[in-house]
Amino acid sequence: MKREWSEREERYIKWGLLALLVLLLAGIHWVDPAFYPTIWGLSQSGDFSGTVRYLKSFGTAAMLVSFLIDVIINIVGFLPSIFLSTANGLVFGIGWGILISWVGETVGVIISFWMMRTLFRGMAERLIAKNKMLTKLDRYSTMWAMAIARAVPYSPNGLVTALGALSSISYRDYIIGCFLGKLPSVAIEVIVGHDLVNADENRMRLTVMIVGVTAVYGALWWWTQRRKARTEE
């Protein structure tokens, strides 16, 4: 028999999880006071080589550090993560770079979704209103719609998360949709970023990737527009 949580119990769980998250983030600052300023500086400058050096400075813990940075960037929502995706591909190789970026970004947007839906709903409403996208809420209420939204490379994570948080999508559908959609978008970001930095060695693969991605996403856009036109008819 499924147990129903009381409103008071749900409130305790919500604030307990928030306290745990705050303690974790504060603990990172306590261990390394330069951690957050460094992330901020690297994200604002988009310094790939600086990010590579910073990750390598952690030695065997570099993967864990990269994962934590990805999670934090995607919780915040407005910091760009492309510099880290590129660095992950350069430091760990394309395969591991995709895996770390995929899991880190997805965990980050899941935590951000929970926070926006339960704690910062007003902030989510203001973010959407500023972008004039309130009328598009219903488009983000299904698992496949969220997967498609997340599958777009370099898309604004914070805005998509806010739209999802204010829609009627369930936690289950949101989580599955993000895991499905984030994989192709992250893979594209890691591979393209890696090959741009090493353009002389990977010119052919980079060209094929750009042409292929353009064709696939162009066809997807065409199919979406056609489906919308049929629905309106």
VEXTORTI-673815 format. One record per residue (C-alpha): chain; x, z, y. Coordinates in steps of 0.02 Angstrom, whole numbers, plus 50000, padded with zeros to 5 digits. Each point is the difference from the previous one (the first is absolute). Example, Ala and Ser with C-alpha at 12.3 -4.5 7.8 and 13.67 -1.06 7.14 Angstrom:
<rs>
<r><ch>A</ch><u>50615</u><w>50390</w><v>49775</v></r>
<r><ch>A</ch><u>50069</u><w>49967</w><v>50172</v></r>
</rs>
This chain:
<rs>
<r><ch>A</ch><u>50000</u><w>50000</w><v>50000</v></r>
<r><ch>A</ch><u>50070</u><w>49948</w><v>50168</v></r>
<r><ch>A</ch><u>50034</u><w>50146</w><v>50117</v></r>
<r><ch>A</ch><u>49934</u><w>49984</w><v>50178</v></r>
<r><ch>A</ch><u>50115</u><w>50066</w><v>50134</v></r>
<r><ch>A</ch><u>49922</u><w>50104</w><v>50139</v></r>
<r><ch>A</ch><u>50030</u><w>49951</w><v>50180</v></r>
<r><ch>A</ch><u>50108</u><w>50154</w><v>50023</v></r>
<r><ch>A</ch><u>50107</u><w>49959</w><v>49847</v></r>
<r><ch>A</ch><u>50022</u><w>49821</w><v>50059</v></r>
<r><ch>A</ch><u>50056</u><w>50063</w><v>50170</v></r>
<r><ch>A</ch><u>50128</u><w>50116</w><v>49921</v></r>
<r><ch>A</ch><u>50068</u><w>49858</w><v>49891</v></r>
<r><ch>A</ch><u>50010</u><w>49883</w><v>50149</v></r>
<r><ch>A</ch><u>50096</u><w>50121</w><v>50110</v></r>
<r><ch>A</ch><u>50107</u><w>50056</w><v>49852</v></r>
<r><ch>A</ch><u>50055</u><w>49821</w><v>49968</v></r>
<r><ch>A</ch><u>50035</u><w>49976</w><v>50185</v></r>
<r><ch>A</ch><u>50104</u><w>50159</w><v>50005</v></r>
<r><ch>A</ch><u>50098</u><w>49941</w><v>49847</v></r>
<r><ch>A</ch><u>50034</u><w>49832</w><v>50085</v></r>
<r><ch>A</ch><u>50055</u><w>50084</w><v>50161</v></r>
<r><ch>A</ch><u>50115</u><w>50118</w><v>49904</v></r>
<r><ch>A</ch><u>50078</u><w>49853</w><v>49909</v></r>
<r><ch>A</ch><u>50031</u><w>49904</w><v>50161</v></r>
<r><ch>A</ch><u>50067</u><w>50156</w><v>50086</v></r>
<r><ch>A</ch><u>50113</u><w>50033</w><v>49851</v></r>
<r><ch>A</ch><u>50076</u><w>49827</w><v>50018</v></r>
<r><ch>A</ch><u>50039</u><w>50038</w><v>50182</v></r>
<r><ch>A</ch><u>50075</u><w>50168</w><v>49953</v></r>
<r><ch>A</ch><u>50115</u><w>49920</w><v>49870</v></r>
<r><ch>A</ch><u>50049</u><w>49855</w><v>50115</v></r>
<r><ch>A</ch><u>49955</u><w>50019</w><v>50186</v></r>
<r><ch>A</ch><u>50062</u><w>49823</w><v>50033</v></r>
<r><ch>A</ch><u>49882</u><w>49922</w><v>49872</v></r>
<r><ch>A</ch><u>49848</u><w>49965</w><v>50110</v></r>
<r><ch>A</ch><u>50098</u><w>49945</w><v>50156</v></r>
<r><ch>A</ch><u>50100</u><w>49881</w><v>49891</v></r>
<r><ch>A</ch><u>49843</u><w>49924</w><v>49922</v></r>
<r><ch>A</ch><u>49923</u><w>49979</w><v>50173</v></r>
<r><ch>A</ch><u>50155</u><w>49917</w><v>50070</v></r>
<r><ch>A</ch><u>50020</u><w>49881</w><v>49853</v></r>
<r><ch>A</ch><u>49816</u><w>49951</w><v>49999</v></r>
<r><ch>A</ch><u>49999</u><w>49965</w><v>50186</v></r>
<r><ch>A</ch><u>50161</u><w>49898</w><v>49996</v></r>
<r><ch>A</ch><u>49967</u><w>49913</w><v>49834</v></r>
<r><ch>A</ch><u>50184</u><w>50027</w><v>49958</v></r>
<r><ch>A</ch><u>50018</u><w>49935</w><v>49821</v></r>
<r><ch>A</ch><u>50186</u><w>50033</w><v>49987</v></r>
<r><ch>A</ch><u>49980</u><w>50175</w><v>50073</v></r>
<r><ch>A</ch><u>49861</u><w>50037</w><v>49876</v></r>
<r><ch>A</ch><u>50108</u><w>49939</w><v>49855</v></r>
<r><ch>A</ch><u>50143</u><w>50114</w><v>50055</v></r>
<r><ch>A</ch><u>49882</u><w>50147</w><v>50022</v></r>
<r><ch>A</ch><u>49924</u><w>49981</w><v>49826</v></r>
<r><ch>A</ch><u>50170</u><w>49978</w><v>49917</v></r>
<r><ch>A</ch><u>50060</u><w>50161</w><v>50084</v></r>
<r><ch>A</ch><u>49885</u><w>50098</w><v>49883</v></r>
<r><ch>A</ch><u>50086</u><w>49937</w><v>49843</v></r>
<r><ch>A</ch><u>49899</u><w>50029</w><v>49842</v></r>
<r><ch>A</ch><u>49855</u><w>50071</w><v>50101</v></r>
<r><ch>A</ch><u>49980</u><w>49837</w><v>50099</v></r>
<r><ch>A</ch><u>49846</u><w>49942</w><v>49901</v></r>
<r><ch>A</ch><u>49909</u><w>50165</w><v>50028</v></r>
<r><ch>A</ch><u>50044</u><w>49998</w><v>50186</v></r>
<r><ch>A</ch><u>49939</u><w>49821</w><v>50018</v></r>
<r><ch>A</ch><u>49838</u><w>50046</w><v>49911</v></r>
<r><ch>A</ch><u>49973</u><w>50148</w><v>50118</v></r>
<r><ch>A</ch><u>50034</u><w>49892</w><v>50154</v></r>
<r><ch>A</ch><u>49875</u><w>49869</w><v>49940</v></r>
<r><ch>A</ch><u>49868</u><w>50134</w><v>49970</v></r>
<r><ch>A</ch><u>50025</u><w>50078</w><v>50172</v></r>
<r><ch>A</ch><u>49998</u><w>49831</w><v>50090</v></r>
<r><ch>A</ch><u>49835</u><w>49955</w><v>49917</v></r>
<r><ch>A</ch><u>49923</u><w>50170</w><v>50033</v></r>
<r><ch>A</ch><u>50037</u><w>49977</w><v>50185</v></r>
<r><ch>A</ch><u>49927</u><w>49825</w><v>49991</v></r>
<r><ch>A</ch><u>50071</u><w>49921</w><v>50158</v></r>
<r><ch>A</ch><u>50186</u><w>49992</w><v>49957</v></r>
<r><ch>A</ch><u>50061</u><w>49834</w><v>49926</v></r>
<r><ch>A</ch><u>50063</u><w>50008</w><v>49821</v></r>
<r><ch>A</ch><u>50076</u><w>49826</w><v>49986</v></r>
<r><ch>A</ch><u>50174</u><w>50065</w><v>50044</v></r>
<r><ch>A</ch><u>49991</u><w>50119</w><v>49851</v></r>
<r><ch>A</ch><u>49930</u><w>49870</w><v>49879</v></r>
<r><ch>A</ch><u>50145</u><w>49885</w><v>50043</v></r>
<r><ch>A</ch><u>50127</u><w>50142</w><v>49983</v></r>
<r><ch>A</ch><u>49927</u><w>50050</w><v>49831</v></r>
<r><ch>A</ch><u>50027</u><w>49824</w><v>49935</v></r>
<r><ch>A</ch><u>50178</u><w>49998</w><v>50065</v></r>
<r><ch>A</ch><u>50048</u><w>50174</w><v>49936</v></r>
<r><ch>A</ch><u>49908</u><w>50009</w><v>49833</v></r>
<r><ch>A</ch><u>49975</u><w>49817</w><v>49956</v></r>
<r><ch>A</ch><u>49839</u><w>49902</w><v>50009</v></r>
<r><ch>A</ch><u>49917</u><w>50077</w><v>49846</v></r>
<r><ch>A</ch><u>50031</u><w>50183</w><v>50043</v></r>
<r><ch>A</ch><u>49974</u><w>49962</w><v>50185</v></r>
<r><ch>A</ch><u>49825</u><w>49934</w><v>49965</v></r>
<r><ch>A</ch><u>49957</u><w>50148</w><v>49886</v></r>
<r><ch>A</ch><u>50057</u><w>50134</w><v>50123</v></r>
<r><ch>A</ch><u>49918</u><w>49916</w><v>50150</v></r>
<r><ch>A</ch><u>49838</u><w>49967</w><v>49904</v></r>
<r><ch>A</ch><u>49977</u><w>50178</w><v>49937</v></r>
<r><ch>A</ch><u>50060</u><w>50080</w><v>50163</v></r>
<r><ch>A</ch><u>49888</u><w>49896</w><v>50113</v></r>
<r><ch>A</ch><u>49849</u><w>50022</w><v>49887</v></r>
<r><ch>A</ch><u>50019</u><w>50189</w><v>49988</v></r>
<r><ch>A</ch><u>50020</u><w>50005</w><v>50189</v></r>
<r><ch>A</ch><u>49840</u><w>49902</w><v>50038</v></r>
<r><ch>A</ch><u>49904</u><w>50105</w><v>49873</v></r>
<r><ch>A</ch><u>50052</u><w>50162</w><v>50087</v></r>
<r><ch>A</ch><u>49962</u><w>49921</w><v>50169</v></r>
<r><ch>A</ch><u>49827</u><w>49947</w><v>49938</v></r>
<r><ch>A</ch><u>49960</u><w>50177</w><v>49943</v></r>
<r><ch>A</ch><u>50058</u><w>50073</w><v>50166</v></r>
<r><ch>A</ch><u>49901</u><w>49875</w><v>50104</v></r>
<r><ch>A</ch><u>49842</u><w>50021</w><v>49898</v></r>
<r><ch>A</ch><u>50001</u><w>50190</w><v>49991</v></r>
<r><ch>A</ch><u>50102</u><w>50062</w><v>50148</v></r>
<r><ch>A</ch><u>50023</u><w>49867</w><v>50134</v></r>
<r><ch>A</ch><u>49841</u><w>49897</w><v>49995</v></r>
<r><ch>A</ch><u>49991</u><w>49993</w><v>50190</v></r>
<r><ch>A</ch><u>50175</u><w>49927</w><v>50008</v></r>
<r><ch>A</ch><u>49950</u><w>49866</w><v>49875</v></r>
<r><ch>A</ch><u>49846</u><w>49956</w><v>50103</v></r>
<r><ch>A</ch><u>50103</u><w>49982</w><v>50159</v></r>
<r><ch>A</ch><u>50129</u><w>49891</w><v>49911</v></r>
<r><ch>A</ch><u>49866</u><w>49881</w><v>49937</v></r>
<r><ch>A</ch><u>49906</u><w>49998</w><v>50165</v></r>
<r><ch>A</ch><u>50162</u><w>49955</w><v>50091</v></r>
<r><ch>A</ch><u>50020</u><w>49850</w><v>49885</v></r>
<r><ch>A</ch><u>49815</u><w>49952</w><v>50012</v></r>
<r><ch>A</ch><u>49978</u><w>50002</w><v>49812</v></r>
<r><ch>A</ch><u>49853</u><w>50120</w><v>49979</v></r>
<r><ch>A</ch><u>49891</u><w>49855</w><v>49943</v></r>
<r><ch>A</ch><u>50118</u><w>49967</w><v>49854</v></r>
<r><ch>A</ch><u>49983</u><w>50169</w><v>49915</v></r>
<r><ch>A</ch><u>49889</u><w>49937</w><v>49860</v></r>
<r><ch>A</ch><u>50131</u><w>49871</w><v>49951</v></r>
<r><ch>A</ch><u>50117</u><w>50141</w><v>49947</v></r>
<r><ch>A</ch><u>49878</u><w>50096</w><v>49891</v></r>
<r><ch>A</ch><u>50047</u><w>49926</w><v>49830</v></r>
<r><ch>A</ch><u>50155</u><w>50007</w><v>49892</v></r>
<r><ch>A</ch><u>50032</u><w>49812</w><v>50006</v></r>
<r><ch>A</ch><u>49976</u><w>49991</w><v>50188</v></r>
<r><ch>A</ch><u>50129</u><w>50138</w><v>50022</v></r>
<r><ch>A</ch><u>50118</u><w>49913</w><v>49878</v></r>
<r><ch>A</ch><u>49988</u><w>49839</w><v>50100</v></r>
<r><ch>A</ch><u>50029</u><w>50092</w><v>50163</v></r>
<r><ch>A</ch><u>50154</u><w>50088</w><v>49930</v></r>
<r><ch>A</ch><u>50066</u><w>49838</w><v>49924</v></r>
<r><ch>A</ch><u>50037</u><w>49926</w><v>50172</v></r>
<r><ch>A</ch><u>50186</u><w>50022</w><v>50037</v></r>
<r><ch>A</ch><u>50048</u><w>50087</w><v>50163</v></r>
<r><ch>A</ch><u>49818</u><w>50053</w><v>50030</v></r>
<r><ch>A</ch><u>49964</u><w>50154</w><v>50110</v></r>
<r><ch>A</ch><u>49989</u><w>50140</w><v>49872</v></r>
<r><ch>A</ch><u>49925</u><w>50127</w><v>50119</v></r>
<r><ch>A</ch><u>49855</u><w>49888</w><v>50050</v></r>
<r><ch>A</ch><u>49957</u><w>49951</w><v>49821</v></r>
<r><ch>A</ch><u>50006</u><w>50184</w><v>49949</v></r>
<r><ch>A</ch><u>49886</u><w>50050</w><v>50143</v></r>
<r><ch>A</ch><u>49874</u><w>49864</w><v>49954</v></r>
<r><ch>A</ch><u>50001</u><w>50060</w><v>49820</v></r>
<r><ch>A</ch><u>49983</u><w>50184</w><v>50051</v></r>
<r><ch>A</ch><u>49843</u><w>49964</w><v>50102</v></r>
<r><ch>A</ch><u>49923</u><w>49883</w><v>49872</v></r>
<r><ch>A</ch><u>49902</u><w>50054</w><v>49845</v></r>
<r><ch>A</ch><u>50141</u><w>49958</w><v>49878</v></r>
<r><ch>A</ch><u>50033</u><w>50134</w><v>49868</v></r>
<r><ch>A</ch><u>50168</u><w>50083</w><v>49976</v></r>
<r><ch>A</ch><u>50016</u><w>49917</w><v>49829</v></r>
<r><ch>A</ch><u>49967</u><w>49825</w><v>50065</v></r>
<r><ch>A</ch><u>50113</u><w>50027</w><v>50150</v></r>
<r><ch>A</ch><u>50146</u><w>50060</w><v>49892</v></r>
<r><ch>A</ch><u>49983</u><w>49858</w><v>49874</v></r>
<r><ch>A</ch><u>49978</u><w>49872</w><v>50139</v></r>
<r><ch>A</ch><u>50156</u><w>50060</w><v>50089</v></r>
<r><ch>A</ch><u>50107</u><w>49998</w><v>49843</v></r>
<r><ch>A</ch><u>49941</u><w>49824</w><v>49959</v></r>
<r><ch>A</ch><u>50016</u><w>49930</w><v>50175</v></r>
<r><ch>A</ch><u>50163</u><w>50084</w><v>50049</v></r>
<r><ch>A</ch><u>50098</u><w>49925</w><v>49856</v></r>
<r><ch>A</ch><u>49999</u><w>49817</w><v>50058</v></r>
<r><ch>A</ch><u>50020</u><w>50043</w><v>50184</v></r>
<r><ch>A</ch><u>50146</u><w>50117</w><v>49968</v></r>
<r><ch>A</ch><u>50081</u><w>49876</w><v>49880</v></r>
<r><ch>A</ch><u>49993</u><w>49865</w><v>50134</v></r>
<r><ch>A</ch><u>50072</u><w>50116</w><v>50133</v></r>
<r><ch>A</ch><u>50144</u><w>50057</w><v>49889</v></r>
<r><ch>A</ch><u>50046</u><w>49826</w><v>49935</v></r>
<r><ch>A</ch><u>49984</u><w>49911</w><v>50168</v></r>
<r><ch>A</ch><u>50094</u><w>50138</w><v>50091</v></r>
<r><ch>A</ch><u>50138</u><w>50002</w><v>49868</v></r>
<r><ch>A</ch><u>50019</u><w>49811</w><v>50003</v></r>
<r><ch>A</ch><u>49997</u><w>49987</w><v>50189</v></r>
<r><ch>A</ch><u>50147</u><w>50119</w><v>50011</v></r>
<r><ch>A</ch><u>50088</u><w>49902</w><v>49863</v></r>
<r><ch>A</ch><u>49937</u><w>49829</w><v>50053</v></r>
<r><ch>A</ch><u>50158</u><w>49907</w><v>49952</v></r>
<r><ch>A</ch><u>49986</u><w>50058</w><v>49819</v></r>
<r><ch>A</ch><u>49811</u><w>49988</w><v>49980</v></r>
<r><ch>A</ch><u>49948</u><w>49855</w><v>50111</v></r>
<r><ch>A</ch><u>49905</u><w>49907</w><v>49863</v></r>
<r><ch>A</ch><u>49904</u><w>50154</w><v>49938</v></r>
<r><ch>A</ch><u>49958</u><w>50050</w><v>50178</v></r>
<r><ch>A</ch><u>49932</u><w>49826</w><v>50038</v></r>
<r><ch>A</ch><u>49896</u><w>49996</w><v>49840</v></r>
<r><ch>A</ch><u>49934</u><w>50175</w><v>50034</v></r>
<r><ch>A</ch><u>49946</u><w>49960</w><v>50178</v></r>
<r><ch>A</ch><u>49915</u><w>49837</w><v>49949</v></r>
<r><ch>A</ch><u>49915</u><w>50082</w><v>49851</v></r>
<r><ch>A</ch><u>49940</u><w>50151</w><v>50097</v></r>
<r><ch>A</ch><u>49934</u><w>49889</w><v>50140</v></r>
<r><ch>A</ch><u>49905</u><w>49893</w><v>49874</v></r>
<r><ch>A</ch><u>49926</u><w>50148</w><v>49904</v></r>
<r><ch>A</ch><u>49945</u><w>50098</w><v>50152</v></r>
<r><ch>A</ch><u>49937</u><w>49842</w><v>50086</v></r>
<r><ch>A</ch><u>49892</u><w>49962</w><v>49848</v></r>
<r><ch>A</ch><u>49939</u><w>50180</w><v>49997</v></r>
<r><ch>A</ch><u>49953</u><w>49991</w><v>50185</v></r>
<r><ch>A</ch><u>49908</u><w>49836</w><v>49971</v></r>
<r><ch>A</ch><u>49905</u><w>50072</w><v>49851</v></r>
<r><ch>A</ch><u>49952</u><w>50156</w><v>50100</v></r>
<r><ch>A</ch><u>49937</u><w>49897</w><v>50147</v></r>
<r><ch>A</ch><u>49900</u><w>49886</w><v>49886</v></r>
<r><ch>A</ch><u>49923</u><w>50147</w><v>49909</v></r>
<r><ch>A</ch><u>49954</u><w>50082</w><v>50165</v></r>
<r><ch>A</ch><u>49919</u><w>49839</w><v>50062</v></r>
<r><ch>A</ch><u>49896</u><w>49988</w><v>49841</v></r>
<r><ch>A</ch><u>49944</u><w>50181</w><v>50018</v></r>
<r><ch>A</ch><u>49946</u><w>49971</w><v>50180</v></r>
<r><ch>A</ch><u>49899</u><w>49848</w><v>49946</v></r>
</rs>
